[in-house]
Amino acid sequence: MRSVLIPFLIAFEMLGARTATAQVAPFSMDGAPATPSAPAQRPAQARPPQSGAPPATFDIRGPSPAPRAAAPQNAPLAPKNASGSFQIAPGAVAPRDSSRPAVAATAASPAAPRIERPILPFETIRLEGESDAQSWTFHLTQDEASSGTSITVGYKNAVVVMPEGSRLRIVINGETVIDTPIQSSDNIRPVTAQIRPGLLRAGSNFIRTEAVQRHRTDCTIAATYELWTDVDSASTRLIFAEGATKTLRSLEDLPAVGVDASGVTTIRVVAPKVYRPEIRDRLLRLVQMIALRGRYARPVIQVVESDPGRSPAGTIKVVMGLASELRGLLPGVPDSVMAQPLTMMMQEPGSVGSTLVVSGPTWNDLDSAIAVIGTQAINTGKIDQGIVDTASWHWPEVVTAFGRHSFRFADLGIATQEFSGRRLKSRFMLNLPPDFYATEYGEALLNVEAAYTSAVKPGSHVNIFVNDKISTQLVITAQGDVVKRHAIRLPLKHFKAGLNSVTVEVGLLTDADDRCAPGETLSETNRFVLFDTSSLEFPEFGRIGRQPDLGVLSTGHFPNEDGPTTVVLGRSDTLNIAAAGTFLARMARSAGTPMRTQFASATSAEDASVIFIGAVEQIPPGLLGRVRVSEHLRLVWPATPFQSDASSQQVANTDFTMTLGPSSADRSGTASTDEVRKRWSESFRRQGVLQQTLGSLQDWMEQTFSLSVNSLSLGARIDAPYEPPQRSTLLIAQNRTPEAGVWTLVTARTEEALAEEMARAADPLLWSKVAGRAVALDPREFKLQVEPIQDYDFIQTQPFSLMNLRLVAANWMSANILHYAVLMVACCLLLGMATYLLLKRLGRPS
């Protein structure tokens, strides 16, 4: 019996010794055990990065500092870092500093649970066609970057995707970490891979998802539209080693809060007596600073008056208020808060979440603590250069065209691509300023540099899509050619202020695909190459603001920015303040700077530009008329409560279309086939031959010359009251009033729905679609119904110049062709009369 037990006892002792060794010697990324007293050093690269890695300037924070050892109590302040803010070692207490608030961090709890972080910026990322990719960045703390890490990716694909010729790749910081066949058409399949030590770094990390897909049986171009792979956020995450911590050591770690499984970063603010104007105004300024400094793709604000407990993934808890009010609300607040402003990062015990404490003994001290967070939150260099910070959901960051400028594909994120399939798709994004006014004239030039083999038949085509609508098509007429700077004209009317997506789609026809022999879709012989030396040339365009225009909001600007915009809340409670916080944080992220706002009541804001945020039952009398929304809204929405489908997935890289006018499904209701047929027959019988002829002529004029009845009207066009569809859950409307300024309404059926649907509208892809004079959100299809602008006023945004005036006049006359014709006739009559009088005075009678 003893001979049997002895081996087990020996094994048990060896296991205990190994466990003790692992507890004493922390994990060292270079493979050697690190001593407890010495900080772990950043390892050298094990091998050079592969091609396609981001440039050396990609790491926004620069080289990652080594983790600090625990400091004793009352340790002195560490030197200022590059951002200019103080950092204190974990467990330190900040001494009194009269010049600026203290920044501190508490030690992480040793009982923290295992860290698993979602990393997708959307609930689902769809990769379509034969070749597709999407890139973005994510942030890590020093503790996360230095721990052992693995990645799990969950995906599901179309049944027609051929596993033998289709691959899904995940690239992190230029190195492929997952390369797997696409073979999961039944359910979501997880794929796990270990990330080598040293690949991840503290701060910004670059990630790219790529899919190469081939059809099982069909070789046609149309069949490529059936190919898709969905990467699921709930099944895609980073998994850190057992015992790893996530300590936010300073404000520089705010981007490392991350996202949840829906791509949302929640800023949960705990503020006592939030209904007070002193707290409300500072809270709405604070959440903008946090969203800017955290660089969150989709910031959503929650406001509570008491501590809700542990924070889930993708959530940062912010406790703000006067020091006397926080002592009983949050344990662990140091005594120094009673004497000076305090901005302190705390680790929640037993949770991966963190708490940011912003406090001070007086209101002025609280303002000083908020100002610390605003330090380095605004990147004036990027704003001046027109770079939009989209890295957290789209890489590279989007550049702005302020006028005549040429952008190379390489600078827009499109590398040289050799292609062996049937349909090549490349997409980039471009930003235009909020006062962009070239909707009716002008063209941009897309200079294509490419080559294709003789196997490509005439009839192949290059389609250019602008904002998911086809703009231009080029037909290939020669077999085999090298194309150098072939200019494709893109009408500027397809562009808009704010973010614009441009897609180059090449459809290739070959004899081999017509035969479609078995295994033909697996052919790797390149047929086409698109060079990164291709470019997009933007011309000079008119720049002038319009009122009303919700497109200005989508760019993060108010219609009139000469002074602060007045914000009126339907009721100063947690839900309305949360909705207003999400609205302002979303605008701040689009503009790259906090919004200039002031708060007032509805009665004291009669003569100012106002943004009203509240439920439909809280809308003051007369406000719906001011923004030209039908008064039926007060009766229809409360009578037809609508529960939004929160489980509906939001898929990136799909067509977030904008529908114009009310939906036919909302008007027709239910009717039998005979009734519908009778109604249509009667409508055609009521139209005479002349009316049908005029209708055909009108359609021909609009398709051929872009001339509509509205453009041939001399009178002022006045917008009729807008009535949103019954199933819509969020309404944003705007109008200008002669007696006051520009009024904007943000409303929903209830306060709960307003906070929820405003969080849905904060999605960066959906928010970029806000335009016109009114938009209504359809949550089932995740679309915006846009009501176009008919009547507007101009507002000068640029210094006066004859060139800009000429461009603005050219666009206005192109939109009002009858005014242009009348002006030309008047000029001709004036010229003829002047010529007649001159000849009569100087000429000789015959």
HELIX and SHEET records of a PDB file:
HELIX    1   1 ARG A    2  VAL A   24  1                                  23    
HELIX    2   2 ALA A   56  PHE A   58  5                                   3    
HELIX    3   3 GLN A  142  ALA A  145  1                                   4    
HELIX    4   4 PRO A  163  GLY A  165  5                                   3    
HELIX    5   5 ALA A  222  GLU A  226  5                                   5    
HELIX    6   6 LEU A  251  VAL A  257  5                                   7    
HELIX    7   7 PRO A  277  GLY A  294  1                                  18    
HELIX    8   8 ALA A  323  LEU A  326  1                                   4    
HELIX    9   9 ASP A  335  MET A  338  5                                   4    
HELIX   10  10 TRP A  363  GLY A  374  1                                  12    
HELIX   11  11 THR A  380  GLN A  385  1                                   6    
HELIX   12  12 LEU A  492  HIS A  494  5                                   3    
HELIX   13  13 ASP A  511  ARG A  515  1                                   5    
HELIX   14  14 GLU A  520  LEU A  522  5                                   3    
HELIX   15  15 GLY A  551  SER A  554  1                                   4    
HELIX   16  16 THR A  574  ALA A  591  1                                  18    
HELIX   17  17 ALA A  602  SER A  604  5                                   3    
HELIX   18  18 VAL A  616  GLN A  618  5                                   3    
HELIX   19  19 LEU A  623  ARG A  626  1                                   4    
HELIX   20  20 LEU A  633  ALA A  639  1                                   7    
HELIX   21  21 SER A  664  SER A  668  1                                   5    
HELIX   22  22 THR A  673  ARG A  686  1                                  14    
HELIX   23  23 VAL A  689  PHE A  705  1                                  17    
HELIX   24  24 ASN A  710  LEU A  712  5                                   3    
HELIX   25  25 GLU A  751  ALA A  761  1                                  11    
HELIX   26  26 PRO A  764  TRP A  767  1                                   4    
HELIX   27  27 LEU A  802  ALA A  815  1                                  14    
HELIX   28  28 ILE A  817  LEU A  842  1                                  26    
SHEET    1   A 6 ALA A 102  ALA A 105  0                                        
SHEET    2   A 6 LEU A 342  GLN A 347  1                                        
SHEET    3   A 6 SER A 354  GLY A 360 -1                                        
SHEET    4   A 6 THR A 315  LEU A 322  1                                        
SHEET    5   A 6 THR A 265  VAL A 270  1                                        
SHEET    6   A 6 PRO A 299  VAL A 304  1                                        
SHEET    1   B 4 GLU A 116  PRO A 118  0                                        
SHEET    2   B 4 TRP A 228  PHE A 240 -1                                        
SHEET    3   B 4 THR A 124  GLU A 128 -1                                        
SHEET    4   B 4 VAL A 651  ALA A 652  1                                        
SHEET    1   C 4 GLU A 116  PRO A 118  0                                        
SHEET    2   C 4 TRP A 228  PHE A 240 -1                                        
SHEET    3   C 4 THR A 149  ASN A 157 -1                                        
SHEET    4   C 4 ARG A 189  ILE A 195 -1                                        
SHEET    1   D 4 SER A 131  LEU A 140  0                                        
SHEET    2   D 4 GLY A 203  VAL A 212 -1                                        
SHEET    3   D 4 ARG A 167  ILE A 172 -1                                        
SHEET    4   D 4 GLU A 175  PRO A 181 -1                                        
SHEET    1   E 4 HIS A 405  ARG A 408  0                                        
SHEET    2   E 4 SER A 535  PHE A 538 -1                                        
SHEET    3   E 4 GLU A 443  TYR A 452 -1                                        
SHEET    4   E 4 ASP A 481  PRO A 491 -1                                        
SHEET    1   F 5 HIS A 405  ARG A 408  0                                        
SHEET    2   F 5 SER A 535  PHE A 538 -1                                        
SHEET    3   F 5 GLU A 443  TYR A 452 -1                                        
SHEET    4   F 5 PHE A 528  LEU A 530 -1                                        
SHEET    5   F 5 GLN A 417  PHE A 419 -1                                        
SHEET    1   G 4 ARG A 423  LEU A 432  0                                        
SHEET    2   G 4 GLY A 498  GLY A 507 -1                                        
SHEET    3   G 4 HIS A 461  VAL A 466 -1                                        
SHEET    4   G 4 LYS A 469  VAL A 475 -1                                        
SHEET    1   H 2 PHE A 436  TYR A 437  0                                        
SHEET    2   H 2 GLY A 542  ARG A 543 -1                                        
SHEET    1   I 2 GLY A 545  GLN A 547  0                                        
SHEET    2   I 2 ASP A 793  ILE A 795 -1                                        
SHEET    1   J 8 THR A 597  PHE A 599  0                                        
SHEET    2   J 8 THR A 565  LEU A 569  1                                        
SHEET    3   J 8 VAL A 610  ILE A 613  1                                        
SHEET    4   J 8 VAL A 742  ALA A 748  1                                        
SHEET    5   J 8 LEU A 730  ARG A 736 -1                                        
SHEET    6   J 8 ALA A 774  ASP A 778 -1                                        
SHEET    7   J 8 LYS A 783  GLU A 787 -1                                        
SHEET    8   J 8 MET A 658  LEU A 660  1                                        
END                                                                             
